[in-house]
Amino acid sequence: MDKKSFLWGDSRREKSPSGRVEDEKVIPVVEEELRVGKRVVEDGVTRVKKVVHEREETVDMPLLKEQVHVERVPINAVIDAPVGIRQEGDVTVVPLIEEVLVVEKKLLLKEELHITKEQTTVRQPQTEVLKSEQAIVEHVDEPRKK
C-alpha cells in the first residue's frame, strides 16, 4: 500500500518492517500569517494663527550734527596771480578775486571766505513703533469618520 495522507480524523494503514499493520492518525499542521498595513485617519485639525503686536519704544541715541560758519574777511591786497582754495587747520579759505582797472590791470584780493566746520553731538529722542509676531497653535478634535 502506498503512503497517502488524509484529512484530519482519517486514518492510514501501513505495514511496519515487522509485518504488522498499524493505524496512524494524520494531524494537519496549520500556520497563520499576519499582514500589517496602515492608512491615514483624520482625527482633528490643527490651526496656526499669527498675531502681530505693536509697541512704542523711545530711542535716545547720540546724533552727529555739523554746522558751517562763514566769516567774510576783507583783504583788499593786489596780487600777481589767482590764488586757489586752501586749508588752514579746520578752516577752508576760499579767495574771492575781482579785477580792477588801474593804469595797468592787476589782481586785487578783495576778501577771503574763512569757513569753519563745527561738530556737536545732540540727543534727539524719537518714538518708533516696533512690531513682533506670536504664533498661536490650537488643536481641534473632530469625531472620527467611520
Secondary structure per residue as TSV (DSSP state, phi and psi in degrees):
chain	resnum	aa	ss	phi	psi
A	1	M	-	360.0	130.2
A	2	D	-	-82.3	153.8
A	3	K	-	-77.2	125.2
A	4	K	-	-134.9	145.0
A	5	S	-	-100.9	142.9
A	6	F	-	-120.8	173.2
A	7	L	S	-66.0	165.8
A	8	W	T	-52.6	137.0
A	9	G	T	91.7	-20.7
A	10	D	-	-78.0	155.2
A	11	S	E	-120.0	165.3
A	12	R	E	-135.3	145.6
A	13	R	E	-116.7	136.3
A	14	E	E	-140.7	157.1
A	15	K	E	-95.1	132.6
A	16	S	-	-84.8	167.1
A	17	P	T	-59.4	-22.6
A	18	S	T	-81.8	-8.0
A	19	G	S	97.8	3.0
A	20	R	-	-84.7	147.4
A	21	V	E	-93.0	125.6
A	22	E	E	-117.2	144.3
A	23	D	E	-94.9	133.9
A	24	E	E	-124.0	145.0
A	25	K	E	-99.2	139.5
A	26	V	-	-100.4	122.8
A	27	I	-	-110.5	115.7
A	28	P	-	-74.2	146.1
A	29	V	-	-104.5	127.4
A	30	V	-	-115.1	140.3
A	31	E	-	-126.7	133.8
A	32	E	-	-101.2	148.1
A	33	E	-	-117.2	146.0
A	34	L	-	-114.1	127.2
A	35	R	-	-111.7	122.6
A	36	V	-	-110.0	136.0
A	37	G	-	-142.0	175.1
A	38	K	-	-142.7	157.1
A	39	R	-	-146.0	158.1
A	40	V	-	-83.7	128.2
A	41	V	-	-124.0	122.5
A	42	E	-	-86.2	120.7
A	43	D	-	-120.4	9.8
A	44	G	E	170.0	-179.9
A	45	V	E	-129.2	139.3
A	46	T	E	-111.8	127.2
A	47	R	E	-111.7	140.5
A	48	V	E	-120.4	124.6
A	49	K	E	-121.9	138.2
A	50	K	E	-108.0	128.5
A	51	V	E	-117.4	133.1
A	52	V	E	-101.4	125.0
A	53	H	E	-105.2	139.8
A	54	E	E	-116.1	143.4
A	55	R	E	-145.2	148.9
A	56	E	E	-94.8	139.6
A	57	E	E	-136.4	133.8
A	58	T	E	-93.6	130.1
A	59	V	E	-114.2	125.7
A	60	D	-	-119.9	99.4
A	61	M	-	-122.1	147.7
A	62	P	E	-71.5	133.0
A	63	L	E	-114.0	142.8
A	64	L	E	-90.5	123.1
A	65	K	E	-117.3	132.0
A	66	E	E	-119.7	131.4
A	67	Q	E	-122.1	153.7
A	68	V	E	-119.3	131.3
A	69	H	E	-113.2	128.6
A	70	V	E	-110.1	124.9
A	71	E	E	-117.8	126.3
A	72	R	E	-89.8	122.6
A	73	V	E	-115.3	109.7
A	74	P	E	-69.0	134.9
A	75	I	E	-116.4	-52.1
A	76	N	E	48.8	51.4
A	77	A	E	-116.3	143.6
A	78	V	E	-82.7	132.9
A	79	I	E	-125.4	158.6
A	80	D	S	-88.2	-30.6
A	81	A	S	-141.2	157.4
A	82	P	-	-60.0	145.0
A	83	V	-	-105.9	135.5
A	84	G	-	-86.9	172.2
A	85	I	-	-68.7	138.9
A	86	R	E	-137.5	164.3
A	87	Q	E	-114.6	127.7
A	88	E	E	-122.1	89.7
A	89	G	T	67.8	-120.6
A	90	D	T	-86.4	-3.9
A	91	V	E	-102.6	130.7
A	92	T	E	-98.8	125.3
A	93	V	E	-105.3	120.7
A	94	V	E	-112.3	109.6
A	95	P	E	-76.2	138.7
A	96	L	E	-110.0	119.6
A	97	I	E	-108.3	143.2
A	98	E	E	-134.7	137.0
A	99	E	E	-85.8	136.8
A	100	V	E	-125.8	147.9
A	101	L	-	-89.2	127.9
A	102	V	S	-135.0	-177.7
A	103	V	S	-54.1	-33.0
A	104	E	S	-128.1	157.4
A	105	K	-	-87.6	127.0
A	106	K	E	-134.7	159.6
A	107	L	E	-90.7	133.6
A	108	L	E	-115.2	119.5
A	109	L	E	-79.0	101.4
A	110	K	E	-77.8	-47.6
A	111	E	E	-159.7	168.1
A	112	E	E	-126.8	147.7
A	113	L	E	-99.1	120.4
A	114	H	E	-101.1	112.6
A	115	I	E	-110.0	123.3
A	116	T	E	-117.1	134.5
A	117	K	E	-95.0	138.8
A	118	E	E	-130.1	127.3
A	119	Q	E	-111.9	133.9
A	120	T	E	-133.4	152.0
A	121	T	E	-105.5	126.7
A	122	V	E	-125.0	150.6
A	123	R	E	-104.0	130.4
A	124	Q	-	-135.3	88.7
A	125	P	-	-59.9	137.1
A	126	Q	E	-131.7	142.3
A	127	T	E	-102.2	126.1
A	128	E	E	-123.9	154.3
A	129	V	E	-97.7	122.3
A	130	L	E	-108.6	143.3
A	131	K	E	-117.4	145.7
A	132	S	E	-137.1	155.0
A	133	E	E	-112.3	149.1
A	134	Q	E	-135.2	133.5
A	135	A	E	-97.2	130.4
A	136	I	E	-113.1	119.7
A	137	V	E	-113.2	126.1
A	138	E	E	-132.1	142.3
A	139	H	E	-110.1	124.9
A	140	V	E	-110.5	117.3
A	141	D	E	-78.6	134.5
A	142	E	-	-118.4	146.6
A	143	P	-	-62.6	143.3
A	144	R	-	-70.5	139.8
A	145	K	-	-86.1	134.0
A	146	K	-	-105.8	360.0
